[in-house]
């Protein structure tokens, strides 16, 4: 079994403090990625493949990270992925994985658990063992799931347990998601791009692949989480079934728009209407689908087909 060392920290601030802004300065969190479909709500596990991309960071006061995560029913949040740090941080205990022009970019695995929006517990894994996670272009499966004893979250890389978050697991309150994230003081810089694929979620009868995925496009001013306008150079797009690429230099998408597959748009709209998250013609979904009788009818039919497929699939598994 590979050896993984873990360093823990607890901070009463917001977000991973790889960047410490001076007093009065505004820090921005830019996220682009994708959410799983609505059926992933109330899941107790989620996973996705992330393709490693390590690169030199031109601006030292940035923190780039690529992760899977989910908002939880108890108001908490959990995430697991990898991050890149520049020499301005202390890289002496971090596995060195990229050197260019005498500048060092450090890659490390990390997870964070947020019991609320002002406190988080973070763990940094400073040894990768014999895996190839620090090799550019390689694919790796990141997984967060309730441990069998029901008392902790298990964090796995390529099916191997690498760490545990000792907090009682609770279901997701919204669909889990994947994200390419950059913390910045306002200067735009390279973010990836990084590919994500095979998003799936865990239910009592096993793992299920996402039926569709929608765009995550977010910009927040910290520490108050005020909305800001995301720069045009950051985007997300689908490049295959349940397969996206996110980061800088990618075509921009609108928050909540369906990335894959396109024919599920009506279903997404119907679900938003039924759940009360649709707020009229100015909402994100409405910009991609016009409301009307035929749209709603198509959504009803799509919903019926999906539920039937799921029911029949469960019957086959039990037989």
N, C-alpha and C positions, 0 to 999 in steps of 0.2 A: 504494500500500500504506500502511496506517495506520502511524503512528509509535508505538512503545511503548518507554518507558524502563523499565529494570529496575534495582532496587536489591537487592543480595545481602547476606546475613548468615549467620554460622555461630555457633551457641550450644551450649555443653555444658550443657544443662538439659533440661527437658521441655516440650513444646508451645510454641506461638507466644507469646512473652513480651510480649504487649500489656499484661498485668497483671503487676506484680511484687509478690508477696505479702511482707509483713513476716516477719521470722524467726519461725518457730513457727506461722504462720497456715496454715490448710488452704485449698487452692484446689481447685475442683471443675470437672470437665469433664462437661457434660451434652450428650448426643447423641441425637437422634431422627431417623429416616430410614428407608431401605429398602435391602435387599440384593438383588442379582440372583440368578437361579436357579443351581443347581449346575453347569450346563453352562458357566457363565462362568469356572469354575476353569481355570487355565493359559492364560488369555487374555493377549494382549500389547497390549491397548488397551481402553478403555472410555469411554463418553460418556453424557451426559444433558442434557436441557434444564432450565434453572433460570429461574424467573420472578422478576425483580428486585423486591425490596421493601425500600425504604430508609425508615427511621423514626427519630425521636429516641429516644435511650437515656436513660431516667430515672436510671439509676444509672451513674456514670462509671467504676466499676472493673469493668466487664463488657467482654467481647470477644465479638461475635456473628459467626459465619461460616457460609457455606452453600457446600457443595463436593461434588465427586466424589472418590473415592479408592479405593485398593486395597492390601491387604497382599501383599507380594511373596515369592517363593520363597527369596530370599536373606536373609530376615529383615527386609527394609526395608519402607518404606511411602511412598506418594506421593499427593499430593492437589492439587487445583486448583479455585479458586472465587473468591468475593468475600467481603469482610469489611467490617464497620462499626466505626469507631472514634469515640470521643468527644473533646472538646477536651482532656481530661487527657493525651492523647498529642499528639505534635507533628504537626499536620495541615498544616503550612505547605507541604509538598511534595506533598501529596495532593490529587487532584482534588476540589474541594468540590462536593457534589451535593445537600445538604439543609440548609436553615436554617430553624429554627422557634423562636420565643420567644427569639431572640438566642442560642440554643444551636446549635452546629454539629455535624452528624454527617457524618463523612467515609466515603466508600465507595472501596474500591480492590480490584483484582484481586490475587491472590497464588497462589503455589504453594509447596509444601514437599516436600522429599525427606528421608526419615529412613533412613540406612544401618543404624541400630539404634535402640533405644528410649531412648537417652540423648543422642543427638546429632542435630541436624537442620540442613539447609541451606534457607534460605528466600529467596524472591525476591518483591519487591513491584513490581507494574507501576503506575507512577504516571501514565501517560497512556493514555487509552482510544482515542485516534484518533477517527475519525468515526463510531464505533459508537454505539448507543443503549443500551448496557449500564447506564448510570446513570439511565435513565428508568423510573420505577415502572410496573409492569404489563407490561413488555416481556419477551419470551422470548428466551433465548440458549442456544446449544449449547456446552457445555464438554467438551473432549476431551483425553484423555491417551493417547498411542499411541507405540509404538516408531518411531523415525525410520527412514527407508529405508536408512540406512547401518548400522543396528544398533548405533550407538554412543551414542545419547542418546534421551531421551524428548522427543517433540514435544508442546507444549501449544497447543491451538488454541481460538479463540473464534469461533463461527459459521463454522467452516471456514478461518479465517485463522490462520496461525502467529503467535503472540504472544511465545513464549519457548521456550527449550530447557533441559532439565535434563541436563547432561552426565554422565550415569551410565549404564553399560551396562544396557539393558533386560533384565529377567528376567520370566518368567510370573507371573501372580497365583497365590497359594497358596490363596486362598479367593475367593468371589464378590465382585466390586467392589460398592461401595455409595455412596449419596448421604446427606448428613447436614446437618441444621441443628444447629449446635453453639454452646454458650455456655460461656465460662470465667467463673467467678464466685467470689467469696469466701464465698458461701453465701446471698446475698440473691436471692430469686426476682424475676425481671423479665421483661419482654416478650422473646420470641424469635420473630421473624417474625410470623405464620407465613409460610412460603415453599412454593411448589409446585415439584415435580420431575416430569418425565415423560420418556417415550421412553428408558428405560435400555437400553443395548445394549453388546455386547462384540465384540472383534475376534478372529477366528480366521484361519487360513491361507487360507480360501476367502471371506473378507470379513466384513462386519458382520452380527450377528444380534441381533434384539430379544429381550429377556428373556422367557422363557416364563412365569415367575411371579416375584413379588417377596415378600419376607418382611420383617417389621418389625425395625428396628434401634432398640433402646431401651437406653441405656447411661448410667451415672453412675459416675465414677471420682474418687477422692481423689488429688490430686497432691502430691508427685512420685512416690509409690509405686504408683500405679494400683490402689489398694484399692477394692473395690466399695462403692458407696453406693446408697441408695434414691433413685430419681428422683422429683422432686416431681410430684404428680398433675396440675398444670396444664400439663405438657408431654406432647405426644402426637403420634401419626401415624395417618393413615387414608387409605384409597384414595378417590378421587373420580372414577375413570374407569379405563379400560384402561391399564395401565402408567403411572399418573398418581396421585401422592400429594400430600398437604399435611402439613407437619410444623412443629412449634413450639408455642408457648403457646396455650392456648385451644382445643386440638384434643383430641378424645377419646383417652384413653390406650389403648395397645395393649401386649401382652405381647411381650417379646423372642422373636424367632423365629416368631411367629405369621404365617400367610399373609395378606397384604393383598389380593393379586390374583393369579389368580382363585381363588375359594374352592374350586372343584372339584379343584384341584391339591393339596389338603391331604394326601390319601392318598399321592400321589407324593412329597411332601416327607418324609413319615414314612418311607416305604420307603427313600428315599435316605439319610436319617439312620441308619437301621438298617444299611444296607449299608456306609456309610462309618465306622461305629462311633462316630458322634457322638450317638446316642440313648442316654440313660442311665437308662431306666426310667420308671415312671409319674409321677415328679416332674419330668421334664424339660419344657421349654417346649412342645415339639410335642405331648406327651401330654395337655396341658391342653386342647388344641383337637381332638384326635382320639384316640379310644379304640382300643387295640390289639386286634386280633382277626383271625380268619381272613378275613372279608370285607373288612376294611380293607387287609390285606396283599395280598389278591387284587386289589382295586381299584387298589392301588399298582403291582402288577406289570403290570396291563393298561395303566395310564396311562403307565408307563415304556416299554412296548413301543410304544404308539401314538406317543409323542413321538420315540423313536428312529427309527421308520419314517418319520414325517413329515420328520425331519431328513435321513435318507438319501435319500428321494425328492426332497426339495428340492435336495440337492446334485447328484443325477443330472440334474434339470431344468436347473440352472445350467451343468453341463458339456456338455449336449447342444446 
